[in-house]
Amino acid sequence: MDETIKNKKSSAVESQQGKKLLTRDEAANYLGIKAQTLAVWASAKRYSLNYVKIGRRVLYRQTDLDAFIAANTVTIENVGGVK
C-alpha cells in the first residue's frame, strides 16, 4: 500500500497518477466554500465537478478543482473603451 495513504497525519492522499486527492473538507477550503455546499452540488449534479468515490469517502483531485475554477472564471473585457 502507498506510504502516503498509510500516513494518518494528513488526510490528503496521492492517487495512482500522482495527483493529489483532497477530502471534501479540504476541497471546500480550497474553493472557499462550505463542505456541505460541495455535498449538495454532488447530489444535485449542479456543476460538473468531478470527484472520486471510494466506499463512503468522497475525494477531489486538485487538478479537477483547478479546472473547475478556470471553467467558472468570468473575464471582464474592456467594453466601450472604458478602463
MMTF fields as JSON, N, C-alpha, C and O atoms, coordinates in Angstrom:
{
  "mmtfVersion": "1.0.0",
  "mmtfProducer": "UNKNOWN",
  "numBonds": 331,
  "numAtoms": 332,
  "numGroups": 83,
  "numChains": 1,
  "numModels": 1,
  "chainsPerModel": [1],
  "groupsPerChain": [83],
  "chainIdList": ["A"],
  "bondAtomList": [4, 2, 8, 6, 12, 10, 16, 14, 20, 18, 24, 22, 28, 26, 32, 30, 36, 34, 40, 38, 44, 42, 48, 46, 52, 50, 56, 54, 60, 58, 64, 62, 68, 66, 72, 70, 76, 74, 80, 78, 84, 82, 88, 86, 92, 90, 96, 94, 100, 98, 104, 102, 108, 106, 112, 110, 116, 114, 120, 118, 124, 122, 128, 126, 132, 130, 136, 134, 140, 138, 144, 142, 148, 146, 152, 150, 156, 154, 160, 158, 164, 162, 168, 166, 172, 170, 176, 174, 180, 178, 184, 182, 188, 186, 192, 190, 196, 194, 200, 198, 204, 202, 208, 206, 212, 210, 216, 214, 220, 218, 224, 222, 228, 226, 232, 230, 236, 234, 240, 238, 244, 242, 248, 246, 252, 250, 256, 254, 260, 258, 264, 262, 268, 266, 272, 270, 276, 274, 280, 278, 284, 282, 288, 286, 292, 290, 296, 294, 300, 298, 304, 302, 308, 306, 312, 310, 316, 314, 320, 318, 324, 322, 328, 326],
  "bondOrderList": [1, 1, 1, 1, 1, 1, 1, 1, 1, 1, 1, 1, 1, 1, 1, 1, 1, 1, 1, 1, 1, 1, 1, 1, 1, 1, 1, 1, 1, 1, 1, 1, 1, 1, 1, 1, 1, 1, 1, 1, 1, 1, 1, 1, 1, 1, 1, 1, 1, 1, 1, 1, 1, 1, 1, 1, 1, 1, 1, 1, 1, 1, 1, 1, 1, 1, 1, 1, 1, 1, 1, 1, 1, 1, 1, 1, 1, 1, 1, 1, 1, 1],
  "groupList": [{"groupName": "MET", "atomNameList": ["N", "CA", "C", "O"], "elementList": ["N", "C", "C", "O"], "formalChargeList": [0, 0, 0, 0], "bondAtomList": [1, 0, 2, 1, 3, 2], "bondOrderList": [1, 1, 2], "singleLetterCode": "M", "chemCompType": "L-PEPTIDE LINKING"}, {"groupName": "ASP", "atomNameList": ["N", "CA", "C", "O"], "elementList": ["N", "C", "C", "O"], "formalChargeList": [0, 0, 0, 0], "bondAtomList": [1, 0, 2, 1, 3, 2], "bondOrderList": [1, 1, 2], "singleLetterCode": "D", "chemCompType": "L-PEPTIDE LINKING"}, {"groupName": "GLU", "atomNameList": ["N", "CA", "C", "O"], "elementList": ["N", "C", "C", "O"], "formalChargeList": [0, 0, 0, 0], "bondAtomList": [1, 0, 2, 1, 3, 2], "bondOrderList": [1, 1, 2], "singleLetterCode": "E", "chemCompType": "L-PEPTIDE LINKING"}, {"groupName": "THR", "atomNameList": ["N", "CA", "C", "O"], "elementList": ["N", "C", "C", "O"], "formalChargeList": [0, 0, 0, 0], "bondAtomList": [1, 0, 2, 1, 3, 2], "bondOrderList": [1, 1, 2], "singleLetterCode": "T", "chemCompType": "L-PEPTIDE LINKING"}, {"groupName": "ILE", "atomNameList": ["N", "CA", "C", "O"], "elementList": ["N", "C", "C", "O"], "formalChargeList": [0, 0, 0, 0], "bondAtomList": [1, 0, 2, 1, 3, 2], "bondOrderList": [1, 1, 2], "singleLetterCode": "I", "chemCompType": "L-PEPTIDE LINKING"}, {"groupName": "LYS", "atomNameList": ["N", "CA", "C", "O"], "elementList": ["N", "C", "C", "O"], "formalChargeList": [0, 0, 0, 0], "bondAtomList": [1, 0, 2, 1, 3, 2], "bondOrderList": [1, 1, 2], "singleLetterCode": "K", "chemCompType": "L-PEPTIDE LINKING"}, {"groupName": "ASN", "atomNameList": ["N", "CA", "C", "O"], "elementList": ["N", "C", "C", "O"], "formalChargeList": [0, 0, 0, 0], "bondAtomList": [1, 0, 2, 1, 3, 2], "bondOrderList": [1, 1, 2], "singleLetterCode": "N", "chemCompType": "L-PEPTIDE LINKING"}, {"groupName": "SER", "atomNameList": ["N", "CA", "C", "O"], "elementList": ["N", "C", "C", "O"], "formalChargeList": [0, 0, 0, 0], "bondAtomList": [1, 0, 2, 1, 3, 2], "bondOrderList": [1, 1, 2], "singleLetterCode": "S", "chemCompType": "L-PEPTIDE LINKING"}, {"groupName": "ALA", "atomNameList": ["N", "CA", "C", "O"], "elementList": ["N", "C", "C", "O"], "formalChargeList": [0, 0, 0, 0], "bondAtomList": [1, 0, 2, 1, 3, 2], "bondOrderList": [1, 1, 2], "singleLetterCode": "A", "chemCompType": "L-PEPTIDE LINKING"}, {"groupName": "VAL", "atomNameList": ["N", "CA", "C", "O"], "elementList": ["N", "C", "C", "O"], "formalChargeList": [0, 0, 0, 0], "bondAtomList": [1, 0, 2, 1, 3, 2], "bondOrderList": [1, 1, 2], "singleLetterCode": "V", "chemCompType": "L-PEPTIDE LINKING"}, {"groupName": "GLN", "atomNameList": ["N", "CA", "C", "O"], "elementList": ["N", "C", "C", "O"], "formalChargeList": [0, 0, 0, 0], "bondAtomList": [1, 0, 2, 1, 3, 2], "bondOrderList": [1, 1, 2], "singleLetterCode": "Q", "chemCompType": "L-PEPTIDE LINKING"}, {"groupName": "GLY", "atomNameList": ["N", "CA", "C", "O"], "elementList": ["N", "C", "C", "O"], "formalChargeList": [0, 0, 0, 0], "bondAtomList": [1, 0, 2, 1, 3, 2], "bondOrderList": [1, 1, 2], "singleLetterCode": "G", "chemCompType": "PEPTIDE LINKING"}, {"groupName": "LEU", "atomNameList": ["N", "CA", "C", "O"], "elementList": ["N", "C", "C", "O"], "formalChargeList": [0, 0, 0, 0], "bondAtomList": [1, 0, 2, 1, 3, 2], "bondOrderList": [1, 1, 2], "singleLetterCode": "L", "chemCompType": "L-PEPTIDE LINKING"}, {"groupName": "ARG", "atomNameList": ["N", "CA", "C", "O"], "elementList": ["N", "C", "C", "O"], "formalChargeList": [0, 0, 0, 0], "bondAtomList": [1, 0, 2, 1, 3, 2], "bondOrderList": [1, 1, 2], "singleLetterCode": "R", "chemCompType": "L-PEPTIDE LINKING"}, {"groupName": "TYR", "atomNameList": ["N", "CA", "C", "O"], "elementList": ["N", "C", "C", "O"], "formalChargeList": [0, 0, 0, 0], "bondAtomList": [1, 0, 2, 1, 3, 2], "bondOrderList": [1, 1, 2], "singleLetterCode": "Y", "chemCompType": "L-PEPTIDE LINKING"}, {"groupName": "TRP", "atomNameList": ["N", "CA", "C", "O"], "elementList": ["N", "C", "C", "O"], "formalChargeList": [0, 0, 0, 0], "bondAtomList": [1, 0, 2, 1, 3, 2], "bondOrderList": [1, 1, 2], "singleLetterCode": "W", "chemCompType": "L-PEPTIDE LINKING"}, {"groupName": "PHE", "atomNameList": ["N", "CA", "C", "O"], "elementList": ["N", "C", "C", "O"], "formalChargeList": [0, 0, 0, 0], "bondAtomList": [1, 0, 2, 1, 3, 2], "bondOrderList": [1, 1, 2], "singleLetterCode": "F", "chemCompType": "L-PEPTIDE LINKING"}],
  "groupTypeList": [0, 1, 2, 3, 4, 5, 6, 5, 5, 7, 7, 8, 9, 2, 7, 10, 10, 11, 5, 5, 12, 12, 3, 13, 1, 2, 8, 8, 6, 14, 12, 11, 4, 5, 8, 10, 3, 12, 8, 9, 15, 8, 7, 8, 5, 13, 14, 7, 12, 6, 14, 9, 5, 4, 11, 13, 13, 9, 12, 14, 13, 10, 3, 1, 12, 1, 8, 16, 4, 8, 8, 6, 3, 9, 3, 4, 2, 6, 9, 11, 11, 9, 5],
  "groupIdList": [1, 2, 3, 4, 5, 6, 7, 8, 9, 10, 11, 12, 13, 14, 15, 16, 17, 18, 19, 20, 21, 22, 23, 24, 25, 26, 27, 28, 29, 30, 31, 32, 33, 34, 35, 36, 37, 38, 39, 40, 41, 42, 43, 44, 45, 46, 47, 48, 49, 50, 51, 52, 53, 54, 55, 56, 57, 58, 59, 60, 61, 62, 63, 64, 65, 66, 67, 68, 69, 70, 71, 72, 73, 74, 75, 76, 77, 78, 79, 80, 81, 82, 83],
  "secStructList": [7, 7, 2, 2, 2, 2, 7, 1, 1, 7, 7, 7, 3, 3, 7, 6, 6, 1, 7, 3, 3, 3, 3, 2, 2, 2, 2, 2, 2, 2, 2, 6, 1, 7, 2, 2, 2, 2, 2, 2, 2, 2, 2, 2, 6, 7, 1, 7, 7, 7, 7, 3, 3, 3, 6, 6, 3, 3, 3, 3, 3, 2, 2, 2, 2, 2, 2, 2, 2, 2, 2, 6, 7, 7, 7, 7, 7, 7, 7, 6, 6, 7, 7],
  "xCoordList": [0.845, 0.0, 0.883, 1.952, 0.438, 1.193, 1.435, 0.52, 2.645, 3.014, 2.219, 1.923, 1.865, 1.098, -0.315, -0.905, -0.86, -2.189, -2.136, -3.074, -1.044, -0.885, -0.706, -1.028, -0.197, 0.075, -1.232, -1.964, -1.53, -2.786, -2.746, -3.799, -1.58, -1.467, -2.069, -2.587, -2.016, -2.557, -3.666, -3.489, -4.823, -5.938, -5.835, -6.547, -4.966, -4.753, -3.895, -2.911, -4.261, -3.515, -3.158, -3.681, -2.279, -1.878, -2.573, -2.564, -3.168, -3.778, -2.684, -1.514, -3.072, -2.088, -1.357, -0.192, -2.018, -1.373, -0.518, 0.041, -0.399, 0.416, -0.299, 0.326, -1.61, -2.368, -2.923, -3.384, -2.874, -3.304, -4.817, -5.578, -5.246, -6.663, -6.967, -6.281, -8.0, -8.382, -9.712, -10.577, -9.878, -11.166, -12.162, -11.786, -13.428, -14.447, -14.161, -14.313, -13.749, -13.423, -12.256, -12.297, -11.217, -10.049, -10.403, -9.953, -11.218, -11.626, -12.477, -12.319, -13.374, -14.209, -13.351, -13.571, -12.388, -11.468, -10.69, -10.494, -10.251, -9.506, -10.344, -9.827, -11.662, -12.563, -13.152, -13.739, -12.99, -13.528, -15.022, -15.713, -15.521, -16.941, -17.074, -16.071, -18.3, -18.538, -18.579, -18.971, -18.167, -18.188, -19.605, -19.797, -20.582, -21.977, -22.393, -23.199, -21.847, -22.145, -21.656, -22.359, -20.453, -19.933, -20.819, -21.057, -21.305, -22.177, -23.472, -23.948, -24.032, -25.26, -24.99, -25.779, -23.881, -23.544, -23.421, -23.884, -22.793, -22.596, -23.934, -24.191, -24.78, -26.045, -27.023, -27.789, -27.003, -27.91, -27.317, -27.994, -26.05, -25.322, -25.435, -25.657, -25.276, -25.44, -24.296, -24.53, -23.078, -21.91, -21.194, -21.31, -20.464, -19.701, -18.334, -17.298, -18.365, -17.133, -16.904, -17.631, -15.886, -15.587, -15.126, -14.495, -15.442, -14.952, -14.728, -15.239, -13.956, -13.631, -14.379, -14.303, -15.095, -15.856, -15.211, -15.156, -14.727, -14.127, -14.904, -14.714, -15.772, -16.662, -17.563, -18.258, -17.549, -18.32, -17.51, -18.053, -16.213, -15.342, -15.51, -15.585, -15.568, -15.614, -14.339, -14.062, -13.57, -12.297, -12.297, -12.972, -11.54, -11.455, -9.998, -9.116, -9.754, -8.403, -8.185, -9.06, -7.011, -6.693, -6.726, -7.119, -6.319, -6.346, -7.784, -8.027, -8.744, -10.153, -10.678, -11.466, -10.245, -10.655, -10.101, -10.798, -8.838, -8.232, -8.961, -9.178, -9.341, -10.08, -11.462, -11.944, -12.099, -13.403, -13.303, -14.153, -12.263, -12.052, -11.837, -12.42, -11.008, -10.736, -12.002, -12.24, -12.809, -14.026, -15.078, -15.939, -15.014, -16.013, -15.476, -16.089, -14.336, -13.766, -14.408, -14.421, -14.931, -15.564, -14.535, -13.986, -14.293, -13.341, -14.113, -14.95, -13.835, -14.466, -13.597, -12.43, -14.191, -13.45, -13.735, -14.764, -12.816, -12.943, -14.12, -14.053, -15.187, -16.391, -16.483, -16.44, -16.606, -16.805, -15.61, -15.779, -14.436, -13.251, -13.121, -12.232, -13.969, -13.888, -12.876, -12.901, -11.989, -10.948, -11.267, -10.512],
  "yCoordList": [-1.189, 0.0, 1.242, 1.253, 2.267, 3.505, 4.097, 4.142, 4.545, 5.098, 6.35, 6.579, 7.173, 8.388, 8.062, 8.82, 6.95, 6.541, 6.094, 6.333, 5.448, 4.981, 6.135, 6.004, 7.257, 8.39, 8.988, 9.606, 8.815, 9.279, 10.764, 11.355, 11.383, 12.792, 13.691, 14.76, 13.291, 14.094, 13.318, 12.157, 13.969, 13.293, 13.362, 12.638, 14.214, 14.267, 13.083, 12.772, 12.417, 11.26, 11.466, 12.362, 10.642, 10.695, 9.558, 8.415, 9.866, 8.831, 8.115, 8.492, 7.08, 6.314, 7.168, 6.909, 8.182, 9.042, 10.112, 10.957, 10.106, 11.09, 12.406, 13.396, 12.437, 13.666, 13.672, 12.649, 14.828, 14.963, 14.804, 15.412, 13.978, 13.807, 14.495, 14.282, 15.32, 16.081, 15.582, 15.17, 15.619, 15.294, 16.393, 17.442, 16.141, 17.161, 18.444, 19.544, 18.3, 19.486, 20.263, 21.491, 19.547, 20.203, 20.868, 21.978, 20.179, 20.742, 21.991, 22.981, 21.943, 23.11, 24.279, 25.414, 24.015, 25.055, 25.634, 26.847, 24.784, 25.199, 26.14, 27.104, 25.844, 26.656, 27.843, 28.744, 27.838, 28.925, 28.811, 29.821, 27.583, 27.341, 26.322, 25.811, 26.027, 25.037, 23.632, 23.447, 22.655, 21.263, 20.83, 20.058, 21.312, 20.971, 21.45, 20.802, 22.572, 23.077, 22.095, 21.831, 21.55, 20.544, 19.303, 18.712, 18.911, 17.743, 17.973, 17.082, 19.167, 19.5, 19.514, 18.973, 20.128, 20.166, 18.759, 18.491, 17.85, 16.48, 15.748, 15.075, 15.875, 15.131, 15.706, 14.961, 17.022, 17.66, 17.719, 18.11, 17.329, 17.416, 18.825, 19.009, 19.798, 21.199, 21.67, 22.381, 21.28, 21.643, 20.368, 19.329, 20.458, 19.297, 19.285, 19.479, 19.053, 18.962, 17.494, 16.897, 16.921, 15.503, 15.211, 16.052, 14.026, 13.571, 12.069, 11.385, 11.569, 10.154, 9.598, 10.159, 8.509, 7.9, 6.561, 5.663, 6.438, 5.195, 4.802, 5.379, 3.826, 3.487, 4.674, 5.16, 5.138, 6.331, 7.608, 8.707, 7.466, 8.647, 9.319, 8.657, 10.62, 11.427, 12.262, 13.014, 12.118, 12.819, 13.611, 13.255, 14.671, 15.541, 15.669, 15.871, 15.547, 15.793, 17.301, 18.057, 17.721, 19.148, 19.677, 20.821, 18.856, 19.289, 19.524, 20.426, 18.718, 18.929, 20.22, 20.934, 20.52, 21.774, 22.971, 23.966, 22.865, 23.95, 24.145, 25.278, 23.035, 23.117, 23.726, 24.498, 23.385, 23.945, 25.454, 26.206, 25.889, 27.323, 28.017, 29.072, 27.436, 28.035, 28.098, 29.095, 27.049, 26.999, 27.991, 28.411, 28.362, 29.266, 30.674, 31.47, 30.967, 32.301, 33.207, 32.894, 34.314, 35.285, 36.378, 36.993, 36.598, 37.612, 38.834, 38.74, 39.965, 41.213, 41.852, 42.172, 42.028, 42.626, 44.114, 44.592, 44.82, 46.263, 46.551, 46.255, 47.123, 47.415, 48.915, 49.692, 49.321, 50.73, 51.617, 52.826, 51.066, 51.854, 52.355, 53.157, 51.91, 52.332, 51.459, 50.234, 52.097, 51.346, 51.292, 50.705],
  "zCoordList": [0.0, 0.0, 0.0, 0.61, -0.674, -0.782, 0.605, 1.428, 0.866, 2.176, 2.528, 3.701, 1.522, 1.82, 2.278, 3.048, 1.818, 2.261, 3.715, 4.475, 4.103, 5.477, 6.452, 7.633, 5.97, 6.845, 7.345, 6.572, 8.607, 9.189, 9.53, 9.768, 9.561, 9.923, 8.858, 9.183, 7.601, 6.506, 5.832, 5.465, 5.669, 5.03, 3.51, 2.815, 2.984, 1.542, 1.144, 1.815, 0.054, -0.422, -1.877, -2.54, -2.359, -3.753, -4.503, -4.045, -5.643, -6.464, -7.236, -7.169, -7.97, -8.731, -9.748, -10.048, -10.283, -11.273, -10.614, -11.314, -9.29, -8.6, -8.389, -8.008, -8.632, -8.431, -7.017, -6.511, -6.393, -5.014, -4.89, -5.643, -3.93, -3.639, -2.32, -1.32, -2.329, -1.145, -0.62, -1.393, 0.698, 1.29, 0.936, 0.413, 1.224, 0.94, 1.722, 1.192, 2.979, 3.787, 3.187, 3.104, 2.77, 2.178, 0.851, 0.565, 0.039, -1.249, -1.038, -1.751, -0.064, 0.226, 0.679, 0.255, 1.526, 1.977, 0.8, 0.722, -0.104, -1.292, -2.161, -2.725, -2.261, -3.074, -2.313, -2.913, -0.988, -0.18, 0.06, 0.199, 0.108, 0.36, 1.487, 1.985, 1.886, 2.933, 2.327, 1.175, 3.126, 2.68, 2.32, 1.38, 3.048, 2.765, 1.373, 0.705, 0.945, -0.401, -1.452, -2.427, -1.263, -2.197, -2.201, -3.254, -1.032, -0.938, -1.718, -2.421, -1.587, -2.32, -3.818, -4.592, -4.237, -5.651, -6.219, -7.328, -5.454, -5.931, -6.041, -7.039, -5.028, -5.048, -6.07, -6.681, -6.257, -7.214, -8.622, -9.573, -8.743, -10.018, -10.608, -11.804, -9.729, -10.124, -11.028, -12.006, -10.708, -11.503, -11.933, -11.283, -13.018, -13.483, -12.804, -13.44, -11.505, -10.716, -10.397, -9.604, -11.023, -10.836, -9.419, -8.778, -8.934, -7.639, -7.702, -8.589, -6.747, -6.647, -5.442, -4.349, -5.636, -4.544, -4.216, -5.056, -2.996, -2.517, -1.271, -0.2, -1.417, -0.311, -0.032, -0.924, 1.205, 1.558, 1.442, 1.553, 1.219, 1.109, -0.241, -1.276, -0.215, -1.428, -1.442, -0.508, -2.517, -2.66, -3.957, -4.923, -3.958, -5.129, -5.55, -4.716, -6.861, -7.38, -7.426, -7.849, -6.988, -7.007, -8.439, -8.67, -9.391, -10.793, -11.266, -12.068, -10.775, -11.127, -10.506, -11.127, -9.283, -8.644, -9.411, -9.615, -9.836, -10.614, -11.945, -12.376, -12.597, -13.862, -13.634, -14.463, -12.522, -12.172, -11.98, -12.457, -11.282, -11.078, -12.417, -12.669, -13.276, -14.587, -15.438, -16.119, -15.405, -16.21, -15.725, -16.498, -14.466, -13.891, -13.651, -12.941, -14.244, -14.137, -15.177, -16.367, -14.721, -15.601, -15.887, -14.973, -17.161, -17.587, -18.056, -18.953, -17.456, -17.842, -18.924, -18.701, -20.087, -21.19, -21.253, -20.777, -21.839, -21.998, -22.937, -24.131, -22.397, -23.175, -23.404, -22.45, -24.632, -24.96, -24.629, -24.471, -24.523, -24.278, -22.838, -22.552, -21.943, -20.539, -19.825, -19.942, -19.089, -18.372, -16.905, -16.13]
}
